[in-house]
Amino acid sequence: MGIGRQLRAIVLLPGMAAVGVPALLVVMSGADPGWGLPAPAAIALGIAGAALILVGLRLWAETVRLFAAVGKGTLAPWDPTRKLVVQGPYRRVRNPMISAVAFVLLGEAAILGSPPLLVWLAAFVLVICIYIPLVEEPGLVKRFGAKYDDYRRAVPRWIPRRRPWVEGV
């Protein structure tokens, strides 16, 4: 699997959502680190934001790794996985990449004190909540059939399972 394929998908999809658009919004509207809160609260908010970004980036990296190594594809709809990925975080939730991007966006908004980033996060989530059930999931059913249906019945779309799903159990 070529690194160029992975980088193109990362830059064009989660990269634009979590870095490109937020950078444009901050340039256009400015930032207010700390949200005007007293220093201790502003520092705590910054630490929480940094933690969210780190969790998001870790989850992001793991999903990309799994898509390449196990799925033999990318996260991009134009270069999808050839195998259904049901390992790692996908054992608990069907869309961990979306969670990763949302964590990064929320962390950025917390650190930068940017209401437009919160609006962007809400718009991103709204679009994804429409796209995934109407476009992505029917495509997965076509590509992977009963195996995806079994997975979809067992693993929630957004809220992680307490215990990881084990295929065939």
Beta strands, then each sheet from edge to edge (+ up, - down):
end
